[in-house]
Amino acid sequence: MAVKVEFRPVGRSGQEWIWKARDESNTISISGQRFDSLSDAVRDARIQIDGLDAPDPDDDGPFAA
């Protein structure tokens, strides 16, 4: 199942993050909280969508090219 996840800055300063995801059936999930950093938002999205409990040690994170 393919899932498209979008991370968006929120708040007046734009320094908090939320995520929303859409799957192939157009079902939308939106994070229920704001995160202080993009990496925290990515971690939460992975846990909520993939059911991962811990980060993958081989993953370079959201900032890898």
Biopython code that builds the backbone (N, CA, C, O; Angstrom):
import numpy as np
from Bio.PDB.StructureBuilder import StructureBuilder

atoms = [
    (1, "MET", "N", (0.848, -1.175, 0.000)),
    (1, "MET", "CA", (0.000, 0.000, 0.000)),
    (1, "MET", "C", (0.893, 1.238, 0.000)),
    (1, "MET", "O", (1.773, 1.373, 0.850)),
    (2, "ALA", "N", (0.669, 2.125, -0.937)),
    (2, "ALA", "CA", (1.437, 3.365, -1.016)),
    (2, "ALA", "C", (0.757, 4.447, -0.182)),
    (2, "ALA", "O", (-0.463, 4.609, -0.214)),
    (3, "VAL", "N", (1.571, 5.173, 0.558)),
    (3, "VAL", "CA", (1.069, 6.261, 1.387)),
    (3, "VAL", "C", (1.899, 7.502, 1.084)),
    (3, "VAL", "O", (3.129, 7.450, 1.079)),
    (4, "LYS", "N", (1.225, 8.604, 0.834)),
    (4, "LYS", "CA", (1.897, 9.879, 0.611)),
    (4, "LYS", "C", (1.785, 10.688, 1.902)),
    (4, "LYS", "O", (0.684, 10.938, 2.392)),
    (5, "VAL", "N", (2.931, 11.095, 2.447)),
    (5, "VAL", "CA", (2.954, 11.855, 3.694)),
    (5, "VAL", "C", (3.468, 13.257, 3.397)),
    (5, "VAL", "O", (4.471, 13.435, 2.707)),
    (6, "GLU", "N", (2.768, 14.237, 3.926)),
    (6, "GLU", "CA", (3.152, 15.636, 3.746)),
    (6, "GLU", "C", (3.415, 16.244, 5.117)),
    (6, "GLU", "O", (2.618, 16.077, 6.041)),
    (7, "PHE", "N", (4.521, 16.941, 5.243)),
    (7, "PHE", "CA", (4.879, 17.612, 6.486)),
    (7, "PHE", "C", (4.732, 19.111, 6.261)),
    (7, "PHE", "O", (5.222, 19.648, 5.267)),
    (8, "ARG", "N", (4.047, 19.791, 7.199)),
    (8, "ARG", "CA", (3.774, 21.213, 7.020)),
    (8, "ARG", "C", (4.167, 21.978, 8.273)),
    (8, "ARG", "O", (3.889, 21.540, 9.389)),
    (9, "PRO", "N", (4.819, 23.130, 8.083)),
    (9, "PRO", "CA", (5.089, 24.005, 9.229)),
    (9, "PRO", "C", (3.788, 24.682, 9.656)),
    (9, "PRO", "O", (2.957, 25.023, 8.814)),
    (10, "VAL", "N", (3.614, 24.874, 10.948)),
    (10, "VAL", "CA", (2.403, 25.506, 11.471)),
    (10, "VAL", "C", (2.781, 26.515, 12.548)),
    (10, "VAL", "O", (3.929, 26.580, 12.989)),
    (11, "GLY", "N", (1.814, 27.281, 12.951)),
    (11, "GLY", "CA", (2.031, 28.276, 13.992)),
    (11, "GLY", "C", (2.479, 29.592, 13.393)),
    (11, "GLY", "O", (2.829, 29.673, 12.216)),
    (12, "ARG", "N", (2.462, 30.599, 14.208)),
    (12, "ARG", "CA", (2.832, 31.936, 13.737)),
    (12, "ARG", "C", (4.286, 32.012, 13.308)),
    (12, "ARG", "O", (4.614, 32.709, 12.348)),
    (13, "SER", "N", (5.144, 31.316, 13.995)),
    (13, "SER", "CA", (6.566, 31.369, 13.651)),
    (13, "SER", "C", (6.935, 30.304, 12.622)),
    (13, "SER", "O", (8.023, 30.346, 12.047)),
    (14, "GLY", "N", (6.033, 29.350, 12.388)),
    (14, "GLY", "CA", (6.309, 28.289, 11.425)),
    (14, "GLY", "C", (7.374, 27.319, 11.884)),
    (14, "GLY", "O", (7.988, 26.628, 11.071)),
    (15, "GLN", "N", (7.595, 27.266, 13.194)),
    (15, "GLN", "CA", (8.642, 26.393, 13.706)),
    (15, "GLN", "C", (8.096, 25.148, 14.377)),
    (15, "GLN", "O", (8.845, 24.410, 15.016)),
    (16, "GLU", "N", (6.816, 24.908, 14.242)),
    (16, "GLU", "CA", (6.217, 23.663, 14.683)),
    (16, "GLU", "C", (5.742, 22.921, 13.441)),
    (16, "GLU", "O", (5.514, 23.532, 12.396)),
    (17, "TRP", "N", (5.594, 21.619, 13.553)),
    (17, "TRP", "CA", (5.279, 20.791, 12.388)),
    (17, "TRP", "C", (4.103, 19.875, 12.667)),
    (17, "TRP", "O", (3.916, 19.414, 13.793)),
    (18, "ILE", "N", (3.304, 19.614, 11.629)),
    (18, "ILE", "CA", (2.287, 18.572, 11.647)),
    (18, "ILE", "C", (2.502, 17.717, 10.405)),
    (18, "ILE", "O", (3.218, 18.111, 9.484)),
    (19, "TRP", "N", (1.883, 16.556, 10.387)),
    (19, "TRP", "CA", (1.931, 15.731, 9.181)),
    (19, "TRP", "C", (0.535, 15.288, 8.828)),
    (19, "TRP", "O", (-0.341, 15.198, 9.688)),
    (20, "LYS", "N", (0.335, 15.008, 7.539)),
    (20, "LYS", "CA", (-0.903, 14.382, 7.102)),
    (20, "LYS", "C", (-0.538, 13.347, 6.047)),
    (20, "LYS", "O", (0.418, 13.518, 5.292)),
    (21, "ALA", "N", (-1.303, 12.293, 6.012)),
    (21, "ALA", "CA", (-1.020, 11.193, 5.092)),
    (21, "ALA", "C", (-2.282, 10.834, 4.328)),
    (21, "ALA", "O", (-3.396, 10.947, 4.838)),
    (22, "ARG", "N", (-2.076, 10.394, 3.081)),
    (22, "ARG", "CA", (-3.186, 9.955, 2.235)),
    (22, "ARG", "C", (-2.786, 8.626, 1.616)),
    (22, "ARG", "O", (-1.718, 8.512, 1.013)),
    (23, "ASP", "N", (-3.649, 7.616, 1.765)),
    (23, "ASP", "CA", (-3.329, 6.318, 1.165)),
    (23, "ASP", "C", (-4.024, 6.181, -0.186)),
    (23, "ASP", "O", (-4.683, 7.112, -0.649)),
    (24, "GLU", "N", (-3.874, 5.030, -0.810)),
    (24, "GLU", "CA", (-4.417, 4.811, -2.151)),
    (24, "GLU", "C", (-5.929, 4.950, -2.220)),
    (24, "GLU", "O", (-6.470, 5.276, -3.276)),
    (25, "SER", "N", (-6.613, 4.710, -1.122)),
    (25, "SER", "CA", (-8.069, 4.826, -1.112)),
    (25, "SER", "C", (-8.525, 6.239, -0.724)),
    (25, "SER", "O", (-9.705, 6.473, -0.466)),
    (26, "ASN", "N", (-7.558, 7.182, -0.688)),
    (26, "ASN", "CA", (-7.810, 8.577, -0.326)),
    (26, "ASN", "C", (-8.256, 8.760, 1.111)),
    (26, "ASN", "O", (-8.877, 9.767, 1.450)),
    (27, "THR", "N", (-7.942, 7.790, 1.956)),
    (27, "THR", "CA", (-8.189, 7.956, 3.380)),
    (27, "THR", "C", (-7.099, 8.861, 3.934)),
    (27, "THR", "O", (-5.916, 8.646, 3.668)),
    (28, "ILE", "N", (-7.487, 9.861, 4.694)),
    (28, "ILE", "CA", (-6.534, 10.842, 5.208)),
    (28, "ILE", "C", (-6.359, 10.647, 6.704)),
    (28, "ILE", "O", (-7.332, 10.491, 7.442)),
    (29, "SER", "N", (-5.114, 10.658, 7.138)),
    (29, "SER", "CA", (-4.773, 10.672, 8.560)),
    (29, "SER", "C", (-4.006, 11.963, 8.814)),
    (29, "SER", "O", (-3.151, 12.350, 8.018)),
    (30, "ILE", "N", (-4.312, 12.624, 9.918)),
    (30, "ILE", "CA", (-3.617, 13.868, 10.267)),
    (30, "ILE", "C", (-3.095, 13.726, 11.686)),
    (30, "ILE", "O", (-3.781, 13.204, 12.565)),
    (31, "SER", "N", (-1.863, 14.202, 11.900)),
    (31, "SER", "CA", (-1.300, 14.125, 13.243)),
    (31, "SER", "C", (-2.181, 14.900, 14.203)),
    (31, "SER", "O", (-2.725, 15.946, 13.849)),
    (32, "GLY", "N", (-2.321, 14.397, 15.399)),
    (32, "GLY", "CA", (-3.164, 15.047, 16.392)),
    (32, "GLY", "C", (-2.416, 16.040, 17.246)),
    (32, "GLY", "O", (-2.991, 16.623, 18.166)),
    (33, "GLN", "N", (-1.159, 16.242, 16.962)),
    (33, "GLN", "CA", (-0.382, 17.177, 17.764)),
    (33, "GLN", "C", (0.626, 17.908, 16.909)),
    (33, "GLN", "O", (0.864, 17.547, 15.756)),
    (34, "ARG", "N", (1.217, 18.940, 17.482)),
    (34, "ARG", "CA", (2.277, 19.694, 16.820)),
    (34, "ARG", "C", (3.614, 19.206, 17.366)),
    (34, "ARG", "O", (3.726, 18.816, 18.529)),
    (35, "PHE", "N", (4.615, 19.238, 16.505)),
    (35, "PHE", "CA", (5.936, 18.757, 16.881)),
    (35, "PHE", "C", (6.931, 19.898, 16.808)),
    (35, "PHE", "O", (6.826, 20.769, 15.945)),
    (36, "ASP", "N", (7.902, 19.893, 17.720)),
    (36, "ASP", "CA", (8.893, 20.966, 17.790)),
    (36, "ASP", "C", (9.906, 20.914, 16.661)),
    (36, "ASP", "O", (10.547, 21.920, 16.359)),
    (37, "SER", "N", (10.060, 19.755, 16.033)),
    (37, "SER", "CA", (11.028, 19.647, 14.940)),
    (37, "SER", "C", (10.467, 18.742, 13.854)),
    (37, "SER", "O", (9.585, 17.918, 14.096)),
    (38, "LEU", "N", (10.999, 18.915, 12.658)),
    (38, "LEU", "CA", (10.595, 18.069, 11.542)),
    (38, "LEU", "C", (10.945, 16.611, 11.822)),
    (38, "LEU", "O", (10.156, 15.722, 11.501)),
    (39, "SER", "N", (12.094, 16.349, 12.404)),
    (39, "SER", "CA", (12.477, 14.959, 12.678)),
    (39, "SER", "C", (11.518, 14.297, 13.665)),
    (39, "SER", "O", (11.246, 13.102, 13.547)),
    (40, "ASP", "N", (11.000, 15.055, 14.643)),
    (40, "ASP", "CA", (10.000, 14.494, 15.563)),
    (40, "ASP", "C", (8.708, 14.155, 14.814)),
    (40, "ASP", "O", (8.081, 13.131, 15.085)),
    (41, "ALA", "N", (8.313, 15.012, 13.876)),
    (41, "ALA", "CA", (7.104, 14.751, 13.082)),
    (41, "ALA", "C", (7.292, 13.522, 12.206)),
    (41, "ALA", "O", (6.385, 12.699, 12.086)),
    (42, "VAL", "N", (8.471, 13.394, 11.591)),
    (42, "VAL", "CA", (8.759, 12.224, 10.750)),
    (42, "VAL", "C", (8.719, 10.952, 11.582)),
    (42, "VAL", "O", (8.144, 9.948, 11.159)),
    (43, "ARG", "N", (9.319, 10.989, 12.748)),
    (43, "ARG", "CA", (9.343, 9.817, 13.631)),
    (43, "ARG", "C", (7.918, 9.402, 14.007)),
    (43, "ARG", "O", (7.585, 8.218, 13.966)),
    (44, "ASP", "N", (7.076, 10.375, 14.375)),
    (44, "ASP", "CA", (5.702, 10.061, 14.757)),
    (44, "ASP", "C", (4.917, 9.500, 13.578)),
    (44, "ASP", "O", (4.158, 8.544, 13.740)),
    (45, "ALA", "N", (5.091, 10.082, 12.394)),
    (45, "ALA", "CA", (4.381, 9.584, 11.213)),
    (45, "ALA", "C", (4.768, 8.136, 10.931)),
    (45, "ALA", "O", (3.908, 7.314, 10.617)),
    (46, "ARG", "N", (6.047, 7.825, 11.041)),
    (46, "ARG", "CA", (6.488, 6.441, 10.815)),
    (46, "ARG", "C", (5.859, 5.488, 11.824)),
    (46, "ARG", "O", (5.434, 4.390, 11.465)),
    (47, "ILE", "N", (5.803, 5.904, 13.070)),
    (47, "ILE", "CA", (5.207, 5.046, 14.097)),
    (47, "ILE", "C", (3.722, 4.847, 13.824)),
    (47, "ILE", "O", (3.221, 3.724, 13.893)),
    (48, "GLN", "N", (3.015, 5.935, 13.515)),
    (48, "GLN", "CA", (1.567, 5.853, 13.309)),
    (48, "GLN", "C", (1.198, 5.117, 12.028)),
    (48, "GLN", "O", (0.231, 4.355, 12.016)),
    (49, "ILE", "N", (1.941, 5.327, 10.957)),
    (49, "ILE", "CA", (1.585, 4.755, 9.660)),
    (49, "ILE", "C", (2.163, 3.361, 9.476)),
    (49, "ILE", "O", (1.458, 2.437, 9.071)),
    (50, "ASP", "N", (3.444, 3.214, 9.775)),
    (50, "ASP", "CA", (4.113, 1.925, 9.549)),
    (50, "ASP", "C", (4.054, 1.003, 10.750)),
    (50, "ASP", "O", (4.344, -0.188, 10.638)),
    (51, "GLY", "N", (3.682, 1.545, 11.898)),
    (51, "GLY", "CA", (3.659, 0.731, 13.096)),
    (51, "GLY", "C", (5.051, 0.444, 13.633)),
    (51, "GLY", "O", (5.249, -0.509, 14.386)),
    (52, "LEU", "N", (6.008, 1.266, 13.249)),
    (52, "LEU", "CA", (7.372, 1.068, 13.721)),
    (52, "LEU", "C", (7.492, 1.585, 15.144)),
    (52, "LEU", "O", (7.002, 2.668, 15.463)),
    (53, "ASP", "N", (8.141, 0.812, 15.992)),
    (53, "ASP", "CA", (8.318, 1.231, 17.375)),
    (53, "ASP", "C", (9.650, 1.941, 17.589)),
    (53, "ASP", "O", (9.786, 2.749, 18.508)),
    (54, "ALA", "N", (10.618, 1.645, 16.753)),
    (54, "ALA", "CA", (11.942, 2.247, 16.915)),
    (54, "ALA", "C", (12.465, 2.654, 15.554)),
    (54, "ALA", "O", (12.131, 2.033, 14.545)),
    (55, "PRO", "N", (13.286, 3.697, 15.521)),
    (55, "PRO", "CA", (13.848, 4.102, 14.236)),
    (55, "PRO", "C", (14.765, 3.031, 13.669)),
    (55, "PRO", "O", (15.415, 2.295, 14.412)),
    (56, "ASP", "N", (14.810, 2.953, 12.367)),
    (56, "ASP", "CA", (15.685, 2.017, 11.671)),
    (56, "ASP", "C", (17.122, 2.516, 11.796)),
    (56, "ASP", "O", (17.408, 3.638, 11.377)),
    (57, "PRO", "N", (18.032, 1.727, 12.356)),
    (57, "PRO", "CA", (19.410, 2.188, 12.527)),
    (57, "PRO", "C", (20.119, 2.465, 11.205)),
    (57, "PRO", "O", (21.104, 3.202, 11.185)),
    (58, "ASP", "N", (19.639, 1.889, 10.096)),
    (58, "ASP", "CA", (20.261, 2.113, 8.800)),
    (58, "ASP", "C", (19.661, 3.312, 8.064)),
    (58, "ASP", "O", (20.115, 3.667, 6.977)),
    (59, "ASP", "N", (18.644, 3.929, 8.656)),
    (59, "ASP", "CA", (17.974, 5.062, 8.015)),
    (59, "ASP", "C", (18.755, 6.337, 8.297)),
    (59, "ASP", "O", (19.140, 6.607, 9.435)),
    (60, "ASP", "N", (18.983, 7.113, 7.249)),
    (60, "ASP", "CA", (19.725, 8.359, 7.394)),
    (60, "ASP", "C", (18.825, 9.530, 7.804)),
    (60, "ASP", "O", (19.308, 10.648, 7.982)),
    (61, "GLY", "N", (17.550, 9.283, 7.952)),
    (61, "GLY", "CA", (16.639, 10.313, 8.386)),
    (61, "GLY", "C", (16.099, 11.154, 7.250)),
    (61, "GLY", "O", (16.398, 10.899, 6.083)),
    (62, "PRO", "N", (15.298, 12.161, 7.589)),
    (62, "PRO", "CA", (14.621, 12.940, 6.550)),
    (62, "PRO", "C", (15.539, 13.898, 5.812)),
    (62, "PRO", "O", (15.126, 14.496, 4.819)),
    (63, "PHE", "N", (16.782, 14.062, 6.273)),
    (63, "PHE", "CA", (17.661, 15.058, 5.680)),
    (63, "PHE", "C", (18.690, 14.440, 4.742)),
    (63, "PHE", "O", (19.559, 15.144, 4.228)),
    (64, "ALA", "N", (18.603, 13.146, 4.517)),
    (64, "ALA", "CA", (19.561, 12.475, 3.618)),
    (64, "ALA", "C", (19.221, 12.779, 2.170)),
    (64, "ALA", "O", (18.049, 12.884, 1.810)),
    (65, "ALA", "N", (20.216, 12.915, 1.361)),
    (65, "ALA", "CA", (19.990, 13.193, -0.068)),
    (65, "ALA", "C", (20.054, 11.912, -0.862)),
    (65, "ALA", "O", (19.890, 11.933, -2.082)),
]
sb = StructureBuilder()
sb.init_structure("model")
sb.init_model(0)
sb.init_chain("A")
sb.init_seg("    ")
for serial, (resi, resn, name, xyz) in enumerate(atoms, 1):
    if name == "N":
        sb.init_residue(resn, " ", resi, " ")
    sb.init_atom(name, np.array(xyz, "f"), 0.0, 1.0, " ", f" {name:<3s}", serial, name[0])
structure = sb.get_structure()
